[in-house]
Amino acid sequence: MAEIDSNEYSLLFRSFDRPDDYFILRILTEKSLMKLLKFIIAGVVFCAMPANAMTALEIAQLKKLDPATRLEQRCDVEAMEVINRSESGFSPDKVLAYAFSEPTIKPQSIIAKGAALRSRNQWYRLSYSCKTDTDRMTILSFKYKLGGIVPHDQWDAHYLVP
């Protein structure tokens, strides 16, 4: 038989298989339903945020680098963030701008035709162009083209680590 506990808004059921066992079915009240709805909305907002967005610590670390290194690193981070948002099934954790060829670097831009991107323990060919402002922290434009999988037997020759 079911008992209703009005303080807990739960139903207590006795198991028919084993009479000494009970299980509880919680009834959602309007207040608890609102809490659940707020939790779901917060989750949706959180999931909509870029998964790889830079933290304050990462920004501070980038600012300590020399300008050319900062440019390359900032554009590599942008590649990961954009691809994470744009490409279904990808979860990038590393980009190498120089994997297959040296990038063309200017004071505020980089063109990396021979880059590589690692996602889910697999490397992919990548080419991108990236332009920043004078501090090399703010991305003004970014375009990319994702290529095919890099075979494992080519990883060592291009400094691609598992």
C-alpha positions in Angstrom: 0.0 0.0 0.0 1.1 3.5 -0.6 1.5 6.1 2.1 1.7 9.9 1.4 4.0 11.9 3.6 2.9 15.5 3.1 6.1 16.9 4.6 8.3 15.1 2.1 5.9 14.9 -0.8 6.9 11.3 -1.4 5.1 8.1 -1.9 6.3 5.1 0.1 5.7 1.8 -1.6 6.2 -1.7 -0.3 7.8 -4.1 -2.6 5.6 -7.0 -3.6 8.6 -9.3 -4.1 10.2 -8.7 -0.8 7.7 -7.2 1.7 10.5 -5.8 3.9 11.9 -3.6 1.1 10.5 -0.2 0.3 11.1 2.3 -2.5 10.3 6.0 -2.6 8.7 7.8 -5.5 9.1 11.6 -5.1 6.3 13.8 -6.2 7.4 17.1 -7.6 5.8 20.1 -6.0 5.6 23.4 -7.8 8.6 24.7 -5.8 10.7 21.7 -6.5 9.7 21.8 -10.1 10.9 25.4 -10.4 14.2 24.4 -8.8 14.6 21.6 -11.4 13.7 24.0 -14.2 16.3 26.5 -13.0 18.9 23.7 -12.9 18.1 22.6 -16.4 18.2 26.2 -17.8 21.6 26.7 -16.0 22.9 23.5 -17.6 21.8 24.6 -21.1 23.4 28.0 -20.7 26.6 26.4 -19.4 26.7 23.9 -22.3 26.2 26.7 -24.8 29.4 28.3 -23.6 32.6 27.4 -25.5 34.1 24.3 -23.9 37.6 25.5 -24.4 37.1 29.2 -23.5 40.3 30.6 -22.1 40.6 31.0 -18.4 42.0 34.1 -16.7 45.2 32.1 -15.9 45.6 31.1 -19.6 45.2 34.7 -20.7 47.8 35.9 -18.1 50.2 33.2 -19.3 49.7 34.2 -23.0 50.5 37.8 -22.1 53.9 36.7 -20.7 55.0 35.3 -24.0 57.0 37.1 -26.7 54.7 38.6 -29.4 55.4 35.9 -32.1 54.8 33.0 -29.7 51.7 34.7 -28.3 50.3 35.1 -31.8 50.8 31.5 -32.7 49.5 30.2 -29.3 46.4 32.5 -29.3 45.5 31.4 -32.9 46.0 27.8 -31.9 43.6 28.3 -29.0 41.1 30.0 -31.4 41.3 27.0 -33.7 40.4 24.6 -30.9 37.5 26.8 -29.7 36.0 27.4 -33.1 36.3 23.7 -34.2 34.9 22.6 -30.9 31.8 24.7 -31.5 31.5 24.1 -35.2 32.4 20.5 -35.9 30.2 17.8 -34.5 32.1 15.0 -32.7 35.3 17.0 -32.3 36.8 17.8 -29.0 40.2 19.4 -29.8 42.9 19.5 -27.2 46.0 20.4 -29.2 46.9 22.3 -32.4 50.3 22.4 -34.0 50.6 25.2 -36.5 53.9 23.9 -37.9 53.2 20.1 -38.1 53.4 19.7 -41.9 54.9 23.0 -43.0 56.2 26.2 -41.5 53.4 28.8 -41.1 53.6 32.2 -42.7 53.8 34.7 -39.8 53.4 38.4 -39.9 53.3 40.8 -36.9 49.5 40.3 -36.4 48.6 37.3 -38.6 49.4 33.7 -39.2 48.6 31.5 -42.1 49.2 27.8 -41.2 48.5 25.7 -44.2 50.3 22.6 -42.7 48.8 22.6 -39.2 47.4 19.6 -37.3 44.7 19.2 -34.7 44.3 16.5 -32.1 40.8 15.4 -31.1 39.8 12.3 -29.2 43.4 10.8 -29.5 43.4 11.2 -33.3 45.3 13.8 -35.4 43.7 15.6 -38.3 45.2 17.9 -41.0 44.3 21.5 -40.6 44.9 24.8 -42.3 43.9 28.1 -40.9 44.4 31.9 -41.2 44.2 34.1 -38.2 44.4 37.8 -37.6 44.7 39.6 -34.3 44.8 43.1 -33.0 48.1 44.7 -31.9 48.3 43.0 -28.6 47.9 39.6 -30.3 45.2 38.6 -27.9 41.9 39.6 -29.6 41.0 37.6 -32.7 39.9 39.9 -35.6 39.3 37.1 -38.1 39.7 33.3 -38.2 39.1 30.9 -41.1 39.9 27.2 -41.2 39.7 24.0 -43.3 39.7 20.7 -41.5 41.4 17.9 -43.4 41.5 14.1 -43.1 43.0 11.9 -40.4 46.8 11.7 -40.2 47.8 8.0 -40.3 49.6 6.8 -37.1 52.7 6.0 -39.0 53.2 9.7 -39.8 52.9 11.0 -36.3 56.6 10.7 -35.3 57.8 12.5 -38.4 55.5 15.5 -37.7 55.9 15.6 -33.9 52.4 14.5 -33.3 52.1 12.9 -29.9 49.3 10.5 -28.8 
